Amino acid sequence: MKKFMLCLYVILSSLIFPAVSNADYAIHLTHGGRFSTSQYWEKNNEIMFFNSGGVVGVEKNFVRKIEKLPADPYRDATIRTPERPLPQAKPAPAAAATEEKQAATPEVDEKVDIPAYKDRKAVMMVELNEITERLREATLKKDEVAKEKIKEEMRKSSTQIYDLTDEVTKKNKGKLPEGWW
């Protein structure tokens, strides 16, 4: 019964607390569960690992396999600037001037710089991941005021990412480029 309760606790804790995004290993359990962790070790007859700010131990016979995950280029990253410059936003002209230009010139297929858009999205995703980590810290500290401010930041950041996605879709003839998400 104790083993069952331990397994149940491990499973529930993995569902309640999201896995750390900078994991190096995936620990697959025999019943289908999975943990992501940056480090693991063997102690007696258990596999020990970090999870949700603590250490978890699972008996070896409950572990199906331990998988080394591919390196994440944004792990422990500060905001990185792309190798090539990002396209600069052009100031919006007056509405009347825009309408005149659209009426006077036929539509021209403009070349979409997909790699530049992907770089912008990557930078935005790193920012969002940093905001998410700050939210986790505020949650652990039970700082409700900070959590609300951080959630608002997350909403703004997510909106920017979706706006960029919409812009790329529109410029790319209604399709997202392959590998966007």
N, C-alpha and C positions, 0 to 999 in steps of 0.2 A: 504494500500500500504506500509506503514511503517513497519507493521508486516512482510509482505512478504519480504521486503528488509532486515530486521533484520535476518529472517530465512535464506535467501540466503547468507548473509554475514557469518553467523555462519557455514553453510555448506561448503562454499568455504574456509573459514579459516581452517576448519578441514582437508580439502583435500590438501591445500597448505603446512601447517605445520604438520609434523608428530607428532603423539601423544607421550607423554612422556612415556618412557618404564617402569617407576616405578609407574604405576597407581594403585590406590587402588579401584577405582570405575569406572564403565562404565555407562554413561548416555545415554540411548536409547531414540531417538526422535520419535515422532509419524510418521514422513514421512520416517523413516528407517535409518536416520543418527545415528552416534554413536560418543561420545567423551569419552576419557579416562582421568581421572584426579586423583590427589592425595588427593584432598579435595573439598568438595562442601558445600554450605550453602543456606538457604532460606532467601530471603530479599524481603519484600513486596509480590508481586505475581510472583517472579522470582526465578529460581534456578541459583545461582551464582557458578562459579568454575574457577580454574586455567587452562589455556590452552595456550600453545606456548608463555610463558613468560608474559602473561597478564591475566586479569580477563574477563570472558565472562558471560553474563546473558541471560537466555532463559526463556520465560514465562512458567509457570507451565503447561498450557494446551498443550504445544508443547512437553512435556516430557512424554514418554510412561512409562518408569520405570528407576530406578537407581539400578544397580546391584553391590554388593560387590564382588570384584575379589579375587581369591585365592592369598595367600601370595607368593611372588616371593623370593626364597632363595638367589638370587643374587642382590636384591634391595639394593641400597646404599652400595654396597660391594666394598671393596678393593679386590685385587687379593687374593683369598683364596687358601691355599694349600690343596690338597686332604688328606683324612685320611690315606690312604695307599700310599706308595711311588710310583712315576711314573716309568714306565720301562725306563731304561737308553738306549740311542741309542748306538749301537755298532759301533766302527770305521770301515769304509769300507776297506776291505782288497784289495790287488792289484787285478786287473782284471784277470790276469792269474791264480792266486791262486783260485779265485772264480770259474772260469771255470773248473779247475781241480777237485774241491770239488763237483761241480754239476755233473760232468761226473762219479765220483767215487762212490757217494752215491745216493741211490734211494730217491725219495721224501718221506718225513715223515710228517704225519699230525701233525703240532705243535698246541698246545692248545693256543687259542687266549684269552688274558685277557681283555674281553670286558669292565668290569667296570673301569679298568685302562685307557683304551682309552677314555671312556666317561668322566672320570675325567679330562684328558688332554684337551679334547674338551671343557669342561665346563670352564676351566681356560682360554682357548683361547677366548671363547665367552665373558667372562667378560672383557678381555683386549679389544676386538673389541668394546664392548659397551662403554667402557671408551673413546676409540678413537673417536667413533661416537659422544659422548657428547662434546668432545673437538672441533670437527668439527662444531657442532651446535653453540658453543660459538664463534668460529672464524667467523662463518657466521653472527651472530648477530652483532659482532664488525666490520664486513665488512673488515676483514684482509685477503686479497687475497693471500698473500705470505704464511701465516700460513695455510690457507685452502689447498693450493697445497701440502705442506709438510705433512699435516695430511691425505690428500687423498692418498698419496703414502704409508704412514703407514698402512692405511686401506687396500690397495691392498695387501701389504705384509702379513698382518694378515689374510686376507681372503684366500690368497693362502696357508698359513700354515694350515688353517682349512680344505681346500679342499684336500690338500696333505695327511693330516691325515685320512680324509674320504676315499680317494683312497687306502691308506695303509690298513685300517680296512677292506674295501671291498675285497681287494686282499687276505688278510690272512683269511677272513671269508668265503672262497669258493665263492666269487663273490657276496655276499649279505651283505647289511648293517644290523647291528643288529636292532631289534625292538626298537623303541623309540629314534633312533639316532638324528633325526631332530625334 
